[in-house]
Amino acid sequence: VEAWFGGRFDVYATPKILGEYLRVLEEMSTIRSPRFEHRWEEILVEHCHLVPDAEPSTVLPRDLSDAKFVECAIRSNANYLVSGDADLKSYKTALRFQIVSPRQFLKLLDRT
């Protein structure tokens, strides 16, 4: 979060992706974990760059529910798509961006 707010990278999402994140945050809010004490809903809405929802291009992952993430990365000209999803990380089609885990992304940030 510090690196994000420090301008070291930008976060992009479509309205559908943002809606999914907000739904998951709502579900997780019942945990009452210290990790969820922040106002994540407000933070995401205020700090994500929105990319319009679009039909998936011909580049589709095996799990079609992941297509919105691939399409968002394509449309935002992303360098990285950060995900812990095993299906998405195993996606081998040639893309203009790398699909990396959160841990890999943090290591990349440490190098810059």
Secondary structure, 3 states (H helix, E strand, C coil): CHHHHCCCCCCEECHHHHHHHHHHHHHHHHHCCHHHCCCHHHHHHHHCEECCCCCCCCCCCCCHHHHHHHHHHHHCCCCEEECCCHHHHCCCCCCCCEEECHHHHHHHHHHC
